[in-house]
Amino acid sequence: MYTELRYDEKPVRDSGANLQRGIEAVGGRLYLTTQRLIFESHRLNVQAGATVIRLTDIEGVWKCWTRLFGLIPVVPNSLAVATETGKIYRFVISDRDKWMNIIRETRQDAAERDRADDERI
């Protein structure tokens, strides 16, 4: 992982994944931390770079289909992550049920930590 972890941020899970960016399925690695969901592309992709989503910005996570050219449903092996701003990220990933559950659990833990921090202020 080349994205620097924040203070008090810990890795939870990671695996190889593809992120659908338009018509390109960008290969890379997906990381879940106690604060963020981070996708880092392989350097050889046309659309290289990192995509970072704060867990507290995630509104929903559900199973979806991988789409050919970003349009035609092909295989039901993807995971969609929606943010509060309406942006939807689609990840092609193994063990998507496990990923979906752990993202939901970790997101809930992050939200509870934020609420506890707000109460202390």
N, C-alpha and C positions, 0 to 999 in steps of 0.2 A: 504494500500500500504506500503510495507516495503522497497522499493527502495527509497533512499533519493532524494528529488528534488534538482536541482541545483539552484544557485542564479538566480533570475528573471525567473524561470520556474514555470508555473501554470498548474493545472489540467484543462482539457477541457472536457473529457468524459471517462466513464468506464462502463464495464459490464462483466458478466460472458462470458467465451469463452473457446474453446479448441484449442490447437495448435498441428498440425500434425507434430510429430517428428518420422520419419521413419514409422514403423507400429503402433506406439502408438499415440492415440489422447489424449494429456495431458490436463487435466482439470485445469482451473484456472481463472484468471481475466485479462482482457485487459484494459490498461490505455492509454489514449492519453493525452499528455501534450503539451505545447507550443513549446517543443524542441524534444520530443522523443515519440516513441510508445513502451510501456513496457508491456510484458506479464509475470505475476507471477503465477507459477503453485501452485496448492494445495500441501501441504507438503506430502501427501500420495501417490503421483504419483511415478512411478519407475524413470522417468526422471524429477526430481524436479529441481526447480531453476528458475531464471529470464532470459528472453530474452529481450535485449534492442536494439532498432533500432533508430538511430538519424534520425529525419525527413529529414534533408538535404541529407542523404544517400539513401533515397527512390527514386527509379527511376520510379516505376509504381504501381498502385493499380487497381485490377479488380475482378469481380465476378468469382467464379469457383465452382467446384463440390467437395463435401466431398468424400474422397476416403477410401474405406475399405482396411485395411492393407497397406495404402499408395499407392495403385495401382488401385483398381476397383472403378470407379465413381459410387456413390450411390445416393446422394441427392445434388441438386444445392443450397446449403445454406452456402457456404464458401466464404472467401475473401482472395485473394492472394496479398501479398506485396513483391515486388522485389526491391533489393538494387542495387547500382551501381556495386557491386562486382559480381553480378549474382546470389546471394542467393535468394531463393523464400521461403517465410513463408506463410503457409496456416492456416487461422483462421476460425473455425466454430463459427458463431456468429449470434445472432438475429439482425434484422434491418441492414443487411449488406449494403443496399443502403445508409442509413444515415451515417454509419461508413465510407463507401467509400468516400462520399462527404466531410465529415468533416476532414478526413485524408488529402485529396487533398487540401482543403482550408487552413488547418493549416500548411501543408507542404509549400504551396505557401507563407504564411505569414512569416514562419521561413526563407525561402530563401531570401525574401525581407529584413528582419532584418539583415541577414548576409551580404547582399550586402551593406546595409546602414552602417554597422559597418566597412566594408572594405574601404569604401569611406572616413570615418572619420580618418582612420589611415594614 
